[in-house]
Amino acid sequence: MATRVAILDRELCIRERCPYQCIKVCPPNRMGDECIVVEESTQFPVIAETLCIGCGLCVKKCPMNCITIINLAGEEGKPIYQYGTNQFRLYNFPLPAEGVCGIVGKNGIGKTTALGILSRKITPNFGEFKEHSWEEIIPRLTISQRRYFEAAGEKQKVSMKVQNVEQIRKAASRSTVDSLLSKMDERNAKEGLVKKFGLTPILKRKITQLSGGELQKVALAAALLKDADIYYLDEPSNYLDIEERLKSALILREFGEGRKLMVVEHDLAILDYMSDYVFIFYGEENAYGTSSGIKPVRNGINEYLFGFLKEENIKFREREIRMSGFSERERKGKVKVSYPELKKKLGDFSLSCEVGDIREGEIVGIVGKNAVGKTTFIKLLAGVEDPDEGQGLPSLKISYKPQYIEPQEGVTVDEMFSSENIDSFISEKARRELGIIKLMEKPLTSLSGGELQRVSIAYALSQKADVFLFDEPTAFLDIEQRLRFSDLLRSVIGESEKSAFVVDHDVVFIDSIANRLIVFDGQSSIRGHASSPHNKVEGMNAFLSMANITMRRDKDSKRPRINKPDSVLDREQRSSGNFYAREN
């Protein structure tokens, strides 16, 4: 049984630029063992994990940064599934329980793989790289895993909402919303779910014409319409605003009564709000992953933030993720720039913005529901769009990270960061904190959604600019990446005379970065209105009252939590007019 994991990223291993340096420096190799050898069929190095002594020389000497060696804390035994030699492996997976079970963990540690195994779309291979029949697999599982698959049987019906809803756009390109939902409706429940998700106005629209948020709601409705034994929902809040996230969470909580739902979610407030229990995934990104046992939702999320599993007695992260007991406050620094009233009309949509300003060392958060002009406002400030009345920020150097990112063909990450306008000190810090060093040799077009987002926000923050504009920077980022970016952004902006505007729907993230808030209201796709920047408490109260939710802080982790409707705290905060997270 291996006590370490060796990973070799074959996308980065370029033999022409590295004459097998790992083979030359490996101590076991130099002693006559074959710890690292060249695989004849592929010409890539292969690392024998049982012979590896964990010295790390191959990692240090590899010029392409393509090798990872991880010394495991204890005997993990055989993986339940491994993708190939020196590739990602999963050691354990969660088992569904009645109600909504949340899954929390960073990207690239096997959450989607686990859902594939539970739904029998991925067959366990125990790291042996050959096909096994389920008759061979069942006896090799743990007792609880065996009971699950035996009880479920091969005829178990599974409904799965995929992580990347763009797959639905491609697969159902000729369908309308109505025809797709009718096709999926095995429970005769289409009418009710259409009403709950607010899909009536888009029923006749083609799937190809939907926005990301509309497509996400259609995907959720389609998954819930199936008559299944278990429902797996992978990142259901992507593209949704806070009101839509809350509404979807309520629908899922109600739907989960008497059923089994498993939900992968990175918005901590929404995960906490909708789940009865959670499983914690931990491990090393793109190397290995495993799952904790089932935990009550509050305890589980707090254990994840603390990096320590109490029942298992496992410390899986060197440092705790700490949240301040106090939210970011208004800064009293010098005003960097003011902007006048802005107006813009786009077809049938009209936007009006009150006068405002931003101060040195300040981050202004921008909140509001979808399709009321937040992105248009950012584009007006950036100079990407010209206002019909007023002007943006023409006298300042602007760095702009757009909502939707189009990777350039034929450009590597390293080439992207070779621009003359890069601040080398901030760039080095951003790339290190956001885990981009290992991506430097990769083409932009080969990156995943989360990798491309990290590269884009690091690149935007590395620019020599006065004002930074970020439009939904947390999309596709996991919880740890969101909070790491939060620390990075506050550090860069707070320690300089720079300033930033940030649009986002993750309340925990916005709470952690914003000094003041601009609150958008209006009617989606018809009109939008942006307030002047409020102080933090006024802004959050205005925003949360529009979203019709109240928030408090967890007494242990200090994270913001959404109060259950009509709970004692919810009623108390509403009666006092204090919708915003209280400090304990």
C-alpha positions in Angstrom: 0.0 0.0 0.0 1.5 3.3 -1.1 2.2 6.0 1.5 2.8 8.7 -1.2 1.3 9.9 -4.3 3.3 10.8 -7.5 1.6 12.9 -10.1 3.0 13.8 -13.5 1.2 16.4 -15.6 1.6 15.2 -19.2 0.4 18.5 -20.6 3.4 20.2 -19.1 6.0 17.5 -19.6 7.8 18.7 -22.7 10.6 16.3 -23.4 12.3 18.5 -26.0 12.9 21.1 -23.3 13.8 18.6 -20.6 16.0 15.6 -21.3 14.4 13.5 -18.5 16.0 15.5 -15.7 13.9 13.7 -13.1 15.4 10.3 -14.1 18.9 11.6 -13.7 18.5 13.1 -10.2 16.4 10.4 -8.6 18.4 8.8 -5.7 16.8 5.3 -6.1 17.6 5.4 -9.8 21.3 6.3 -9.1 21.4 3.3 -6.6 20.3 0.9 -9.4 16.5 0.8 -8.8 14.0 1.7 -11.5 12.0 4.3 -9.6 11.5 6.6 -12.6 11.6 5.1 -16.1 10.4 6.0 -19.5 7.2 4.3 -20.7 7.9 2.9 -24.1 4.4 3.4 -25.5 4.1 7.1 -24.6 7.8 8.2 -24.0 6.6 9.9 -20.7 8.4 9.2 -17.4 6.6 6.9 -15.0 7.2 7.1 -11.2 7.0 3.9 -9.1 5.3 5.2 -6.0 6.4 2.1 -4.0 10.1 2.8 -4.7 9.8 6.6 -4.3 11.5 7.8 -1.1 9.8 11.3 -1.1 13.0 13.2 -1.3 11.5 15.8 -3.7 14.6 16.1 -5.9 12.7 15.3 -9.1 10.1 18.1 -8.2 12.8 20.7 -7.6 14.9 19.9 -10.6 12.1 19.5 -13.1 12.3 22.7 -15.3 8.6 22.3 -16.4 7.1 22.1 -12.9 5.1 19.0 -14.0 5.8 16.6 -11.0 4.1 16.5 -7.7 5.1 14.2 -4.9 2.8 14.0 -1.9 3.7 12.2 1.3 0.4 10.9 2.8 -0.3 11.4 6.5 -1.1 7.7 6.9 -1.9 4.5 5.0 -4.6 5.3 2.6 -4.8 1.8 1.1 -5.9 1.3 -2.5 -7.8 4.1 -4.2 -11.4 3.4 -5.2 -10.7 4.9 -8.6 -7.5 6.1 -10.4 -7.5 7.6 -13.9 -4.1 6.2 -14.9 -0.4 5.8 -13.9 0.8 8.8 -11.9 -2.6 10.4 -12.3 -5.5 11.5 -10.0 -7.0 9.0 -7.7 -10.0 9.0 -5.3 -9.8 7.0 -2.0 -13.3 7.4 -0.6 -16.7 8.8 -1.5 -19.8 10.0 0.3 -23.0 8.0 0.6 -26.4 9.7 0.2 -28.8 10.2 3.1 -32.4 11.4 3.1 -32.6 15.1 2.7 -30.1 17.5 1.2 -26.5 16.5 1.6 -24.0 19.2 0.7 -20.5 18.5 -0.5 -17.8 21.0 0.4 -14.2 21.0 -0.9 -11.9 22.7 -3.3 -11.7 22.0 -7.0 -9.8 19.1 -8.5 -10.1 16.7 -5.6 -12.7 14.2 -6.9 -16.2 15.6 -6.1 -17.4 15.1 -9.6 -15.6 11.7 -9.9 -17.4 10.6 -6.7 -20.8 11.6 -8.2 -19.9 9.6 -11.3 -19.2 6.5 -9.1 -22.4 6.9 -7.1 -24.4 7.1 -10.3 -22.5 4.1 -11.9 -21.2 6.3 -14.7 -17.7 5.6 -13.4 -16.8 2.0 -12.5 -14.3 1.6 -9.6 -11.0 0.2 -10.7 -9.1 0.2 -7.4 -6.0 1.7 -9.2 -5.6 -1.4 -11.3 -6.4 0.1 -14.7 -8.6 -2.7 -15.9 -12.3 -3.1 -16.2 -14.1 -4.8 -13.3 -17.7 -6.1 -13.2 -19.9 -5.0 -10.4 -20.0 -8.6 -9.2 -16.2 -8.2 -8.7 -16.4 -4.7 -7.2 -19.1 -5.2 -4.5 -17.1 -7.6 -2.3 -14.1 -5.2 -2.3 -16.1 -2.2 -1.0 -16.6 -1.2 2.7 -19.7 -2.5 4.4 -21.6 0.8 4.1 -20.6 1.2 0.4 -21.6 -2.4 -0.3 -25.0 -1.8 1.3 -25.6 1.3 -0.8 -24.9 -0.4 -4.1 -26.7 -3.6 -3.2 -29.8 -1.7 -2.0 -29.7 0.6 -5.0 -29.3 -2.2 -7.5 -28.4 -1.8 -11.1 -31.9 -0.4 -11.9 -31.4 2.5 -9.5 -32.7 5.7 -11.3 -30.4 8.7 -11.0 -30.9 12.3 -12.0 -27.8 14.5 -12.4 -27.5 18.2 -13.0 -24.0 18.6 -14.6 -21.5 21.2 -13.4 -21.1 22.8 -16.9 -24.6 23.7 -18.0 -23.2 24.8 -21.4 -23.3 21.1 -22.3 -27.1 21.3 -22.3 -27.0 24.2 -24.7 -25.0 22.1 -27.1 -26.9 18.9 -26.6 -30.4 20.5 -26.9 -29.6 23.2 -29.4 -32.7 22.6 -31.4 -35.1 22.5 -28.4 -37.2 25.1 -26.8 -37.4 25.4 -23.0 -40.9 24.0 -23.1 -40.0 21.0 -25.3 -37.0 20.1 -23.2 -38.9 20.2 -19.9 -41.8 18.3 -21.4 -39.4 15.6 -22.5 -37.8 15.4 -19.1 -41.1 15.4 -17.1 -41.4 11.9 -15.7 -43.3 13.0 -12.6 -46.0 15.2 -14.2 -44.6 18.2 -12.3 -43.6 20.5 -15.1 -46.2 23.2 -14.5 -45.3 23.5 -10.8 -41.6 23.7 -11.3 -41.9 26.1 -14.2 -43.8 28.4 -11.8 -41.4 28.0 -8.9 -38.3 28.7 -11.0 -40.0 31.6 -12.8 -39.5 30.0 -16.3 -42.9 31.0 -17.8 -41.7 34.0 -19.7 -39.0 31.9 -21.5 -40.9 28.7 -22.2 -41.0 29.4 -26.0 -37.4 30.5 -26.2 -34.7 28.2 -27.7 -32.1 26.8 -25.4 -29.4 28.5 -27.4 -31.0 31.9 -26.6 -30.8 31.6 -22.8 -28.5 33.5 -20.5 -26.3 31.6 -18.1 -28.7 32.1 -15.2 -31.8 31.1 -17.3 -30.0 28.0 -18.5 -29.0 27.1 -14.9 -32.6 27.3 -13.7 -33.8 25.2 -16.7 -31.1 22.6 -15.9 -32.2 22.4 -12.3 -35.9 22.1 -13.3 -35.1 19.4 -15.8 -33.1 17.4 -13.2 -35.9 17.6 -10.6 -38.6 16.6 -13.2 -37.1 13.1 -13.5 -38.5 10.3 -11.4 -35.3 9.2 -9.7 -34.1 7.5 -6.6 -31.2 9.9 -6.0 -30.6 13.4 -7.4 -27.1 14.8 -7.8 -26.7 18.5 -8.4 -23.3 19.8 -9.3 -22.8 23.6 -8.5 -26.5 24.7 -8.9 -25.8 28.4 -8.0 -23.4 29.3 -10.8 -24.8 32.3 -12.9 -27.6 32.9 -10.4 -27.9 36.1 -8.4 -28.5 36.0 -4.6 -32.3 36.1 -4.9 -32.3 33.3 -7.4 -29.8 31.3 -5.3 -32.0 31.7 -2.3 -35.2 30.8 -4.2 -33.4 27.7 -5.7 -32.1 26.7 -2.2 -35.7 26.8 -0.8 -37.0 24.7 -3.7 -34.2 22.1 -3.2 -34.8 22.0 0.6 -38.6 21.4 0.0 -37.9 18.9 -2.8 -35.4 17.0 -0.5 -38.0 16.1 2.1 -38.4 12.4 1.8 -35.9 12.2 -1.1 -32.1 11.9 -1.4 -30.3 14.9 -2.9 -26.5 15.5 -3.0 -25.3 19.0 -3.9 -21.9 20.3 -4.7 -21.8 24.0 -3.9 -19.1 26.6 -3.3 -21.3 29.5 -2.0 -20.9 28.9 1.7 -24.0 30.8 2.7 -26.2 29.0 0.2 -24.7 25.6 1.0 -25.3 26.2 4.7 -28.9 27.4 4.0 -30.0 24.5 1.9 -28.2 21.5 3.4 -29.2 19.1 6.3 -25.8 17.5 6.3 -22.4 17.9 4.6 -19.5 15.8 3.5 -16.0 17.3 3.4 -13.7 16.5 0.5 -10.0 17.0 1.2 -6.7 16.1 -0.6 -4.4 17.7 -3.1 -5.7 19.4 -6.2 -5.4 17.2 -9.3 -3.5 14.6 -7.3 -5.8 12.8 -4.9 -9.0 13.2 -2.9 -11.1 11.5 -0.2 -14.3 12.2 1.7 -15.1 12.6 5.4 -18.0 10.9 7.0 -21.4 12.7 7.2 -21.6 15.7 9.5 -24.3 18.2 10.6 -24.1 21.1 8.3 -22.9 23.8 10.7 -20.3 21.6 12.3 -19.1 20.3 8.9 -18.6 23.7 7.3 -16.8 25.0 10.4 -14.5 21.9 10.4 -13.8 22.6 6.8 -12.8 26.2 7.5 -10.7 25.1 10.5 -8.9 22.4 8.4 -9.5 19.7 11.1 -11.9 16.8 11.1 -12.8 16.2 14.8 -14.3 12.7 14.5 -11.6 11.4 12.1 -8.8 13.3 14.0 -7.3 14.4 10.7 -5.7 17.8 10.0 -5.9 18.3 6.3 -4.8 21.9 5.9 -1.8 23.6 7.5 -3.7 26.8 8.3 -7.2 27.6 9.3 -9.4 29.8 7.0 -10.1 32.6 9.4 -12.9 35.1 9.0 -12.9 38.4 10.9 -15.6 38.8 13.5 -16.0 42.2 12.0 -16.8 42.9 8.3 -14.7 45.3 6.2 -15.4 48.9 7.2 -15.7 52.2 5.3 -12.3 53.9 4.8 -11.9 57.6 5.4 -9.1 58.0 2.8 -8.6 60.6 0.1 -11.2 60.5 -2.8 -9.4 59.1 -5.8 -12.0 60.0 -8.3 -15.7 61.0 -8.5 -18.1 60.2 -11.3 -21.3 62.0 -12.3 -24.8 60.6 -12.9 -24.6 58.1 -15.7 -27.4 57.0 -18.1 -27.4 54.3 -20.8 -30.1 52.8 -22.9 -29.5 49.4 -24.6 -32.5 48.4 -26.7 -35.5 48.2 -24.4 -33.3 48.3 -21.3 -32.4 51.6 -19.5 -29.8 52.2 -16.7 -29.5 55.2 -14.4 -26.6 55.6 -11.9 -26.4 58.1 -9.1 -23.2 60.2 -8.6 -20.4 58.5 -6.7 -16.8 58.3 -5.8 -14.1 55.9 -4.8 -11.3 56.4 -2.2 -7.6 55.5 -2.2 -7.2 51.9 -0.8 -10.9 51.2 -1.0 -12.9 48.3 -2.5 -16.5 49.1 -3.4 -18.7 46.0 -3.7 -21.6 46.0 -6.3 -24.6 43.9 -5.5 -28.1 43.3 -7.0 -30.1 40.8 -8.9 -29.3 39.7 -12.5 -30.1 41.9 -15.6 -30.4 45.2 -13.8 -27.2 46.7 -15.3 -24.3 45.8 -13.0 -22.1 44.7 -15.9 -23.2 47.7 -18.0 -22.1 50.0 -15.1 -18.7 48.4 -15.0 -18.3 48.7 -18.7 -19.2 52.4 -18.5 -16.5 52.9 -15.8 -14.0 51.0 -17.9 -14.7 52.9 -21.1 -15.8 49.7 -22.9 -19.3 51.3 -23.3 -20.0 55.0 -23.7 -22.8 56.5 -21.6 -25.6 58.5 -23.1 -25.2 61.0 -20.3 -22.1 61.6 -18.1 -18.7 59.9 -18.4 -16.7 57.1 -16.8 -13.2 57.2 -15.5 -11.2 58.6 -18.5 -8.4 60.2 -16.6 -7.3 57.0 -14.8 -5.5 53.8 -15.8 -8.1 51.0 -15.7 -7.7 47.3 -15.3 -10.9 45.4 -16.2 -11.7 41.7 -15.7 -14.9 41.1 -17.7 -17.7 38.7 -16.7 -17.2 36.3 -19.6 -13.6 35.4 -20.5 -12.6 34.4 -24.1 -9.1 32.8 -24.1 -6.8 33.8 -26.9 -5.8 31.1 -29.3 -2.2 30.2 -29.5 -1.2 32.1 -26.3 0.3 30.4 -23.2 -0.3 31.7 -19.6 3.4 32.7 -19.5 3.1 34.7 -22.7 0.0 36.5 -21.3 2.0 37.6 -18.3 4.9 38.9 -20.4 3.1 42.3 -21.0 5.1 45.4 -20.4 2.2 46.8 -18.3 2.7 44.1 -15.6 3.7 45.0 -12.0 6.2 42.3 -11.4 6.0 42.3 -7.6 2.2 42.1 -7.5 2.2 39.6 -10.4 4.5 37.2 -8.5 2.4 37.5 -5.4 -0.9 36.9 -7.3 0.4 34.0 -9.3 1.7 32.3 -6.1 -1.4 32.9 -4.0 -3.8 31.8 -6.7 -1.8 28.7 -7.7 -0.9 29.8 -11.2 2.8 28.9 -11.3 2.1 25.4 -12.5 -0.1 26.7 -15.3 2.4 29.0 -16.9 3.4 26.7 -19.8 -0.3 25.8 -20.6 -2.2 27.3 -23.6 -5.1 29.5 -22.4 -7.5 27.5 -24.5 -6.6 24.3 -22.5 -7.5 25.7 -19.1 -10.6 24.7 -17.2 -13.2 27.3 -16.2 -11.7 27.7 -12.7 -8.1 27.8 -14.0 -9.0 30.5 -16.6 -10.8 32.6 -14.0 -7.8 32.4 -11.6 -5.4 33.4 -14.5 -7.7 36.3 -15.5 -8.1 37.8 -12.0 -4.4 37.4 -11.4 -3.6 39.1 -14.7 -6.0 41.9 -14.0 -4.6 42.5 -10.6 -1.1 42.5 -11.9 -1.7 45.5 -14.2 -0.1 48.9 -13.5 -3.4 50.6 -12.9 -5.2 53.1 -10.7 -8.6 51.4 -10.5 -9.4 47.7 -10.9 -12.8 46.5 -12.1 -13.8 42.9 -11.4 -17.0 41.5 -12.8 -18.0 38.2 -11.0 -14.5 37.1 -10.2 -15.6 34.1 -8.0 -17.5 32.3 -10.7 -16.0 28.7 -11.0 -13.7 29.3 -8.0 -13.9 26.9 -5.0 -14.3 28.2 -1.5 -10.6 28.2 -0.7 -9.8 30.1 -3.9 -12.5 32.7 -3.2 -11.2 33.4 0.3 -7.6 33.4 -0.9 -8.5 35.9 -3.6 -10.3 38.0 -1.0 -7.1 38.2 1.2 -5.0 38.9 -1.9 -7.3 41.7 -3.2 -7.6 43.4 0.3 -3.8 43.2 0.6 -3.0 44.7 -2.8 -5.6 47.5 -2.6 -5.4 48.2 1.1 -1.6 48.6 1.1 -1.6 51.0 -1.9 -3.3 54.0 -3.2 -5.2 51.8 -5.7 -9.0 51.2 -5.7 -11.4 48.6 -6.9 -15.0 48.0 -7.9 -16.2 44.3 -7.6 -19.4 42.8 -8.8 -20.3 39.5 -7.2 -23.2 37.3 -6.0 -21.4 35.5 -3.2 -22.4 37.3 0.0 -19.6 35.8 2.1 -17.0 37.0 -0.4 -18.6 40.5 -0.8 -18.7 40.8 3.1 -15.0 39.9 3.3 -13.8 42.5 0.8 -16.1 45.5 0.5 -15.6 48.8 2.4 -18.7 50.3 0.8 -21.5 49.0 -1.3 -23.4 50.1 -4.5 -26.8 48.5 -4.5 -28.7 47.9 -7.8 -32.4 47.6 -8.0 -35.0 47.7 -10.8 -36.8 45.3 -13.1 -34.7 42.6 -14.8 -34.0 43.3 -18.5 -36.2 46.4 -18.4 -34.6 49.0 -16.1 -31.9 49.3 -13.5 -30.8 51.9 -11.0 -27.4 52.1 -9.2 -27.2 53.9 -5.8 -24.3 56.0 -4.7 -21.9 54.0 -2.6 -23.4 53.3 0.8 -21.5 52.7 4.0 -21.3 48.9 4.7 -24.2 48.5 7.1 -26.6 50.7 5.2 -25.7 49.0 1.9 -26.0 45.4 3.3 -29.3 46.3 5.0 -30.7 47.7 1.7 -29.5 44.8 -0.3 -30.7 42.1 2.1 -34.1 43.7 2.6 -34.6 43.6 -1.2 -33.5 40.0 -1.2 -35.9 39.4 1.8 -33.3 37.7 3.9 -31.5 38.3 7.3 -28.0 37.2 8.2 -26.1 36.6 11.4 -22.5 35.5 12.2 -21.5 32.1 13.3 -20.2 32.3 16.9 -17.2 30.0 16.2 -16.1 30.7 12.7 -17.5 34.2 12.4 -18.8 33.4 8.9 -22.1 35.1 7.8 -25.1 32.7 7.8 -28.5 33.2 6.4 -31.3 32.9 9.0 -34.1 30.4 8.3 -37.3 32.2 7.4 -39.5 33.1 10.4 -36.9 31.8 12.9 -36.5 33.7 16.2 -33.3 35.5 14.9 -35.0 36.3 11.6 -38.0 37.8 13.4 -35.8 39.8 15.8 -33.6 41.2 13.1 -36.5 42.2 10.9 -38.3 43.9 13.7 -35.2 45.9 14.5 -34.5 46.7 10.8 -31.1 45.0 11.2 -31.0 42.6 8.2 -27.2 42.6 8.1 -25.1 40.0 9.8 -24.8 40.7 13.5 -21.4 40.6 15.2 -21.2 38.0 18.1 
